[in-house]
Amino acid sequence: MIERLHTAEKMSKIVKHNGVAYLCGQVGEGDTVTAQTIEMLSRVDALLAEAGSSRKQILQAIIWLADINDVAEMNAVWNAWMPKGFAPARACGEAKLGRPELKVEVIITAAYED
């Protein structure tokens, strides 16, 4: 069974199937990469909790930065947020994001328990 949560015309915020939760891309508000990353990861926490998952169950993270030179700043927040020993498979690259003010976006795939 596939379960879709917060479904709108173009996407669902969470799609759950066979013990895996797929989150739509998350961004944050703020003027800096640090501020946006903190808020973005807070939104990830809320969606993971709603899906019955947590940071420790993240399988994969795909992170997009508007400027790859901001990777160290983003990583400082990410590393403090991610529990030690639970790092997921991860990719990080540079991309033009959906709005000019956005500096970072993450796509999360995580396991959940029924």
Sequence and secondary structure as in RCSB ss.txt:
>XXXX:A:sequence
MIERLHTAEKMSKIVKHNGVAYLCGQVGEGDTVTAQTIEMLSRVDALLAEAGSSRKQILQAIIWLADINDVAEMN
AVWNAWMPKGFAPARACGEAKLGRPELKVEVIITAAYED
>XXXX:A:secstr
 EEEEEE SS EEEEEETTEEEE  B   SSSHHHHHHHHHHHHHHHHHHHT  GGGEEEEEEEESSGGGHHHHH
HHHHHHS TT   EEEEEE   SSTT  EEEEEEEE   
